[in-house]
Amino acid sequence: MIEGNVAAQTNTIQSGYVAESKGTLVEYAIADETVAAVRNGEADAVFADKDYLKPLVEASNGELKFVGEDVALGGGVGMGIRKSDTEMKEKFDAAITQMKGDGSLNALLEKWFEIKGAY
């Protein structure tokens, strides 16, 4: 459970999680502002996507660090395409199907998200 003043980007799955926890949610319009809030003492922690935070933590020379267990939220990553743009949807569907078939989707998931054998 999250406690303290926790910065999260407004209208995200992370802000919803903090709002339902023991923590006090401090919302910011953009993700960069959440990290700035921790650095300047406005918040005790930031709750955001780990893939966003990882390079910031690594480059912080110990100023920032991960604490606690990872929290899995939602059902994955999504992408919005206009309902009327059927040609674009068909192209994405075909590309994803091909990537699943040739193993390149798994290779990218392992490289960038450290997820093994998802597809």
C-alpha positions, -999 to +999 in steps of 0.1 A: +000+000+000+012+035-008+016+060+020+027+097+022+023+124-004+025+107-037+028+125-070+011+110-101+001+123-135-035+135-136-061+111-150-039+080-152-042+045-138-015+054-114-033+084-100-064+063-095-044+037-076-029+063-053-063+079-047-077+045-035-047+038-012-035+053+021-014+078+002-023+114-004-025+120-041-007+151-055-016+153-092+004+170-120-005+176-156+027+159-170+049+131-159+080+154-157+063+175-131+057+144-108+095+137-107+102+174-101+078+174-072+098+146-055+131+164-062+119+197-047+101+182-017+065+187-028+059+149-027+075+120-009+073+097-039+062+094-075+040+066-088+044+062-126+052+037-153+085+020-144+097+022-180+094+060-178+111+062-144+139+037-149+162+060-170+156+089-146+165+068-116+196+055-133+207+090-142+200+105-108+233+095-092+214+080-062+191+110-058+161+088-068+156+051-061+129+025-065+113+014-032+087-013-025+074-040-048+063-034-084+026-029-087+010-043-119-019-022-130-043-026-160-043-051-187-014-039-208-006-012-232-032+002-256-033+023-287-061+044-299-070+045-336-100+064-350-129+041-355-133+054-390-097+046-400-102+010-409-072+009-432-049+020-404-064-006-381-059-034-407-023-024-411-016-025-374-034-058-370-014-073-399+019-060-385+012-073-350+001-106-363+033-109-384+055-099-354+038-125-332+044-151-358+081-144-365+090-138-328+100-102-332+073-090-309+087-112-281+122-099-288+111-063-284+091-071-252+122-088-237+146-060-248+125-030-237+101-042-210+119-073-196+089-094-203+097-129-214+076-152-236+044-131-237+035-142-272 
